[in-house]
Amino acid sequence: MPGPPRPQDPARAHFGARLRHWRRVRGLSQAALGRELRYDHTFLSKIESGSRRPTRELAERADRLLETDGELTALWARERRTAPAAPGPPTSMPGTDAAEAMDRLLQAYTRTMAEVGGRDLIVPLEHHARTIMRWWSGAPGATSTALLVLAAGFAEAAGWAWLDGENDRAAALSWCEAGYQWATLARDPQLSARLLVRQSIVHLSTGDPETAIALAGAARAVEGLGPRTRAWAVLAEARAHAAVADARACERSLAVAERLLAHHDPADEPWTAGITDSVFALNAGTCYRDLALRGGTAFAGRSVEHVSRSLDEVPAVSEHDRVLVTIRLAGALACADQPEDAAGVLSDLLSASAGLRGWPRIGTELRAVQVHLATRWPAVGAVRELSDQVRSASPR
């Protein structure tokens, strides 16, 4: 069985994925794009696969031709600014108490992200990941492996903080790929699979479901996984299948994930404590929503049912997660042709969480639902009021 995707550089891989996305949107083959940009199509193939580094000139030309509103040029620059830096020179390894303290700190950061989001945690998470890798550079034996695992955990958290806190997919992929490399070096299958799943989710958010499916499949195939970790990978696979309207594959993956979650020992996979019934219900509801949006209207009611169940089970202290699930519920209601209920849910949310506390990814989801409502039901009073409320809440 082939190994998981291993691009030489996560920044290159992300640029290539977005170039491929825009080329396909405009209906161009690699050969046709090469002729328009005056680059050999074999060079563009290497750019899209992540094996060659793009130039600024190529990014600017592609932006103009593909009408991307400058995305590729911005991505070219941003990826160089946010990619994980090399660990730097080794520093003396502190006592074991320091590593244990860092581990407790990581758990605290993880809990905090569920409550307040990731934006304010990006800098310390990145700092801790680099610090631990400097310790690792001079550490012996078993200590070295333990530090790699810890650094990979911080890299995973940093990647997720970038996605959640800034909606910066390039930085998120860079940190998740770095973490994956460290977890693989440490021979930690659970963590390696998790970081592949994180990458799958980011690629799905960029409109690249094919890569998302490949990464989720690679995570699922990692040897030595416990059932709950494997279920996490299968859920990511289901989300990607829903994004390409493959209802049969999506439902098959959801059924597999549900069976895996029913047979596990939490003591064997302590990190998976967060994969609760609420998380499964949210993922299933999101899958059904995406299928409904792509023509499978029969799935809309199931989406509302699952997301509602998920929302009922979100802990009261997890405000960030509660806001996210509430927006998903509004999207499900919109798919079920209940515009007044959907608009009411979002209106109440905006009133209770002014500005959504600076959560860009969540704000993007909310605006997508609001635009969907305004496009389909512009004459509904609750929808008009919501649109006015969103405009008032948007920064000038």
N, C-alpha and C positions, 0 to 999 in steps of 0.2 A: 504494500500500500504506500502511495507517495506520501512524503512528509508534508507538514504544514507549510503554507506560503512563507518564504523568508526573504523579503526584499532586502537588497543590500543597504538601503537607507530609507527610513520611513518617510522622510520629506519627499524624496524622489517618488516613492510609491504613491503618495497622496496626490502629488502634482499629476502624475501619469493617469491616475484614476479619474481626476477631474477633466483632463484633456480628452480622455476617451469618452467620458460622459457627454461633453459639449459637442464633440465630433459626431457622435451618434444622434444627438438631438437635432443637429443640422443636416443629418442624412448623408454624411460624407464617409467614404472609405478612407483608409490610411493613405492609399495611393493618391486619391483625389485631394486630400488635405495637404499631402506633401507637395503636389504640383502647385497648389495655391500659395503655400508658404515658402516654396522654393527650397524645400528640404527633401532629401531622399526618404522614401517611405520606410526603409529599413531602420533609419535613424529614429523616425517617429515611433516605430514599433518598440524600440529599445527605451524611448522616453516613457511610453505608456506602460511598459512592463516594470519600470523602475530601475532598469539596469544602467541607464545613462542619465546624467544630470542635465536638466534643461538650462538654456541660457536665457538671460533677460530679454534678448532680442526675440527669441522664439516665443516667449510668453506674451510680449507686447503684440507681435504680429498675430498670434492666435486669438488674443482678446479682440482685436479689431475685426478679424475675419469671422469669428464665431459669435460676435456680439455678446460677450460675457459680462459686459459692464465692468471690465478691469479685474475680474476675479483671479485670473491666472497670474497676472503681474503681481497683484497683492499677495497671492499665495506664495509665489517665488520669493518675495521679500520676507514675508512673515515666517515662513518655515525656517529660514536661516537665523531669525531672531529668537525663535522659541524652542528650537530643537534641543534636546538634552546635551549639555556640555560633557566633555570627557571628564572622568573623575578627578583628574589633577594628580599631583604628586601624593604618594602615600603619607599618612600621618600615623603617629603611634596609636596603637589600638588601646582604648581605655579599658577599664575593668568590665567584667561580665555584667555588672549592675547597669552600666550605661546602655548596653544592647537591650537588656530586659526593659529598661525604662523607655527606650525608643519603641519597643514593641507595644507597650501599654499606651504610649502616645499615639501610635498608629490606630489602635482600636478606638481611642477617644476621638481622633479626627474623623474616623469613619462614621461614628455615631453622630458627630456634630454636623456632617454633611447632610444627613437625613433630616436634620432639624432646621438648618439655616442655609444650606446650599454650599457650593464650593468656591465662590469667587474670592472670599477673604482668606482662603486656606492655600491658594496656589503657591505663594512665595515660600511659606514655611515647609510645605510638602516637598517642593523642589530642593530646597536647602538641605533637608534631612536626607533625601535620596542621595545627593552628591556627597554629603558628609559620610554616610555609611559606606559608599563606594570607595572613599579615600581610606577608611579604616580597612576595608576588604583588601586593598592593594598590598597591605603588609601583614595580613592575618594568616595564621597557620591552619591547616587541616579542617577539622570540623567547624571551627570558628569561622573560617572562610565561607563555608557553605551556608551557615546560619545567617551571616551577614548578607550574602547574595539574596537569600529568601526575603530578608527584611527590606533590603533596598528595592527589590521587585515589588513588594507590597506598597511601599511609598510611591514608586513610579506609577503603579496602577491608580492609586488615589490621586496623584497629581494629574494624570491623564483625564480622569473623570472630572476633576475640579475644573480643568480647562474647558471641557465640553459643557459642563453645567454652568460654570461661572462666567464664561466669556463666549460660549458657543464657538470656540476656536477648534475646529476639527483637525487642523494640521498639527497643532501643539498636542492635542489629545492623542493622535496617532503616534507622534514621535515618542511620547512618554510610555505609551502602552507597548510599543515595539521594543523600546529599551528594556522595559520590565520583563517582556517575554524572553528576550535574549538572556537576561540575568537568571530568570526562573529556569530556563532550559539548561544553562550552565550549572545550576544547582541541582538539576535532575529532580525537580519538584513537579510532578505531573498535574496536580490540582491547580497550582498557581499558573503553570504554563497554559492550561486550558482556559482558565479565567481570563487571562490576558489576550488570548485569541478571540474569546467571546467579546471582550471589550472592543477590540478592533473591528469585529464584525458589526457591532452596534453602530460604531462611528461611520463605517463605510455605508451602512444602510441609511444613515442620516444625510449622507452626501448624495443620495440618489444612485448608488452603485450596489444594487441588490445581488448581482452576480458574485462580486467579490465577497459580499457579506455571507452568502451561502457557502462559498468555498472555505472561508475562515471558520464559520460555525461548524462545518463538517469536519475540518481539521481538528477543532477542539474536541468534538464528539469522539474522534478516533484516537485521541491520546490514550496510550496504555496506562493502566493502573489507576483509573479514575473511580471514585465512589459513585454510587447511583445519583446522589443529589447534585454533584458537580456535573455529571453527564447530562442530567436533566436541564441544568442551566444552559448548556451548549445546545441542547435540542430545542429549547424555547427560542433561542436566538435564530436557529434554523427556521422555526415556524414563522417568526416575524419576517424573515427575508422571503420565504415562500409566499406569504400574504402580499408582500409588496409587488410581486410579479403576478398576482391573481391566480396562483396555483393552489386552489382551495383543497384539492385532494391531498397534496403533499403537506400543506399546512395542517390540516386536521389530523393527518397521520402522525406528524411530529408532536402535536399537542397531546395526542393519546399516549405516545411513548413517554413524554415528559411526565404526564400524570401518573403513569404506572411506576416510573422510576422514583417519583417523589413519595409514593405510597410505601416504598420498601427501602428504608434507609435507617441508619443508626446515627443520630446527630453527634454522638460522641466520636464517631470516626471522621466526621467532616465538620469540625467546629465552625469554620468560616461560613458554612452554608446556613447558619441559623437565620440569616436575613432572607433566605428564600422561603418565605412563608406561603400559606394558602392565598394570602392577599396578593403576593407577587405573581403567583401562577394565574390567578383570576385576572389581574391587570394585563398580563401578557396575552392571555387568551382573548380578553375583551378587545385589546388593541388589534390583534390579528383579525378578529371578526369585523371590527371597524374598517380596517384597510381593505378587506375583501368586499365589504359593502360599498365603499367608495369606488371600487373598481368594477362595479356592476353586479355584485352578489348581494342584492338588496335583502335576500332572505336571511342574511347573517346579521342584519342591523339589530333585531330584537335580542339576539344572543349577546351582542356586544354590550348593550345596555345592562343586561342581567349580570354579566361577569364583572363589568367595571363597577357597578353598584355594590356588588358583594365585596370587591376589593376595597372600595372606599370605606365601607362599614368596619373593616378590620385594620385600617391604618391607625397606629397609635396617636393619641391626641397630641403628644409632644413633638411628633414628626411633621411640623408645619410645612416644610418644603415638600415632602412626599405627598401630603394631603392636598396641597395646591395642584401638584402635577396630576394626581388621580382625578381630581375634580374637573380639570380641563379635559382629560380623556373622556370623562362621563358626558360633558357637554358635546364633545365630538360624536360620541355614540348616539346621543339623543338627536343630533342633527341628521345623522345617517338614517335614523328611524323616523324621519319626517316629523319631528316634534320641535319645530323652531322656537316656539315660545318658551318651552321648558329649557331648551339649550341656552337661549339668550338669558333667561332668568338665572340659571346657574352661574354663568360667567359674570353677569352684572353683580350678583351678590358677592362673588369672589373678588372682583375689583374693588368693591366698597370695603371689604374686610381686609384686603391686602394691598394697600395703596402702592402702586408702582411695582407690585410683586417683589418688593425688596431687592430689586436689581438682579433678578434671575433671568438672564438673556435667553437661555434655551427654553425655559418655561414660557417666557413672554412670546417667543416665536411660535410656540404651539398654540397659545391663546389667540394670537392674531390670525393664525391659519384657520381656526374654527370660526372666528368672527367674519373673516372674508368669505368663507364658505356660506355662512348664514346670509350675509348681505347680498351675495351673488344669487342665491336661490330664492330668498324670500325678502326682497328689498322693501315690500309694502307692509310687512308685519310690524306693528308698532313696537313690540319688545326688541325686535332686531334693530330697528332704527335707533332706539334709545341706547342699545348696547354700542352701536357704531359711534354715536356721539360720545359715549363714556370712554371708549377706547381712544378716540382722538384727543379728548381732554386729558387723559392720563399719559399720552405719549409725550416724550421730551421735545421741546421746541428746538 
